[in-house]
Amino acid sequence: MDALVTGTLLITMDPTVRGATGDLGIVGDGAVGWTDGEIAYVGPADGVNARDADRTVDGDGCLTLPGLVNAHVHGRHTVLRGAAQDVPEHEWLSRSLGPVSAHATPEDGVVGAELTAIEALASGTTTLGEYARDVGELVDQVYRPLGLRVVATERLTEVPDDRSELSPDEPYPLDREAGETALARADDLFASAEEDPLVEPAYGPQALDMVSPELLESITARARAADRTVHMHVARGDREHRQVAARYGDGETTVSVLDRMELLGDHLLAAHLHGATPDERALLADAGVRMVGCPSSVAAIDGAVPPIAEYRERGGTVGLGTDQAPGPGGHDAFREARTAAMLAKADRGDPTAVDAADVLALATLGGARALGIADRVGTRLTREARGCRGL
Ligand SMILES: [Zn+2]
């Protein structure tokens, strides 16, 4: 094999690994080897001959674990770190982030993605659920050259960037042509990513209030036909709630509209969900909708706690994401995992809620399942032994 990490404390997230203990599949004196970027050995150090490896790495004092999965990220905004904070939720997008990001160039967006990638790799993250306009540019210029795995979500929206003059209850104007142009960009991305094992494209209708029903139906039909993911912000909070009520009628919510349009199902990855009711979340979990919770972002922008613990209890699939840097500040997946646990404990008044093993599962396997790539990612090690990090 090309290389072997020996003598390391190994967390495989796979209890079936030989010599492993507990649900996390921990091996006290473990080894991991790889050949051509693929895992060739995982297990106890005494089960492999170091002389079989071209190169050995002494893992003593290191914890080696699967690459973390950051399932929801807007990398283009990272160059605006800290620039949109401490404002009411319904003003954040249109009157805080929007006016600032209007001054950012596409090149700034690429620099933002580079910063995101650096933070990801420095925090042991090997997979990003990137969500951006023209995401193919970020894949080509940043993520592919760095060898990061990316679920590349093309943002699809029909609303203008500048909505600062609209009141919260005035429905955004929709531009159908912009939606079709964005959908064509997404289709190009699907075609170009076909041969790349590290790039998985996804459709990203921004939110129910930002796309027409026609566009959403056509996206969903494409996703269902080709077994692709629709990655969408769902029930984020007051701003979205008021827009949906203004467009679809009093009493309507994102979940009620999606349900009536028969757009719920396991093709859907829903970011956030704290604006949904418990009954709606039960409906979503039963329908197989996957969830990504972004604790730092939701705390900073909405003053809320994502329903991570509840959604897991309902049998739903949950991953973690850092979302965006202008509000909460960054993309360190270990910090996000810690924040997820802390907020869940405080929210529930229960220090046993979302324990260390739970949060590690959320940050690895949970993220991989949420992004629909758990057949390749989330247990043992992904791609190569990058995650060696002293604790
Ligand atoms: Zn987001």
Residues whose N, C-alpha, C, O or C-beta is under 5 A from the ligand:
A	BS01	ZN	D323
